[in-house]
Amino acid sequence: MARLAPGDPSSRNVALLALAQALFMSVQGMGSATTPLAAHALLDADHKWLATMPVFLVQLGIMVATVPASLLMAAIGRRLGFSIGAAFGVLCGLIGVVALYRRSFPMLCLAAGFQGAQAAFFWYFRLAAADTSAPAFRAKAISLVMAGGVLAGFIGPQVARAAVDWLAPVTFAGIYLAMSGFSMLVLVLVQGLSIATLAKGERGAGGRSMRIIARQGAYRVALASSVFGYAVMTLTMSATPLAMLACGYRFGDSATVIEAHIIAMFLPSFFTGHLIQRFGVLSIIAAGGLIELLCAIVNLAGAKFANFLVANILVGIGWNFTFIAGSTLLTYTYTPAERGKVQASHDFAVYTATAAAAALSGMLQAKAGWAVTNLTAIPLLIAVVGAALWLGMRRQRLVSAPAA
């Protein structure tokens, strides 16, 4: 089994990136538990259906910034790129505080856009770890960085509960202040990274065209796994606080569900890399799709607190499998000279889909209800499982085909 030696520079990078991931996902967790409810409080009765608009704008910010972020980091390096992302996070928190003091929904939307821009840089933590690791260790490097999110599952919602009235009587403003502080900590942390930039010749070479790269079955399945797995998770998580509010649950109840959800998203990361090595990346993609499908079934079965809790745990685990396995499969589809554009194309597709899912979730929940929201997820998950089975059978045919 591949391991990192204590003196290997990659081990320091992975550790720092895992800690940065924990802080980053704490910010995301605070935003997920708070932003829809803060927006709901700022909107009048006729516009409550726009409550998930800031969540959509987070995803839109990621979508818009993810390609420039990847290409910029290919040119200036990961450390400086991640520092820029941290600065966006600081701005997000400060603008959020001002938005709540002024009771300005447009300013809250602006804060969400900066949160998305931060995330566009920070979601490359996992691929930065993979790119500095030996091929045999890539799945584990990605998993270990993603495992940093386990701490976020405890820290984010707990800080949100404590900070909700820090700046009373302005509810929720203290949470945005905490989000700004966490982003400042990430800014300090990433200064310790030691990741070499591509040589000028490598950057100039460019490698194959995206048209050729995208013809690879592995690239397409990686994309399907990450895009659909992430979109379903966003659709479910974004609508959950609003669905629980409609059922009469309190903020503390929805914060508990989001806390469990975030833990479920990242706790499997301690063994997902091992499972990929043991059973293969395609098996884990298929398993992730099936687990997320179970989430939709549990949500459709009832609206008790236990349904919300169990469903959000399931969609978190399923997301972990589809996203880590999809990201791992992606790393085998490009050369170092190609990684900037390939990673950018992958993450752009992922966050385009999640932006659409975030926007759709509020509309579906307000106009069609919780059942329709969950039924929408089912075809996407069937596509994930089907893509993994297709590539597995295709590879099997190639292996068993007689030599010419």
Summary of the structure (lengths in Angstrom):
residues: 404
radius of gyration: 20.3
end to end distance: 35.3
largest distance: 77.0
contacts: 1594
relative contact order: 0.15
helix: 84%
strand: 0%
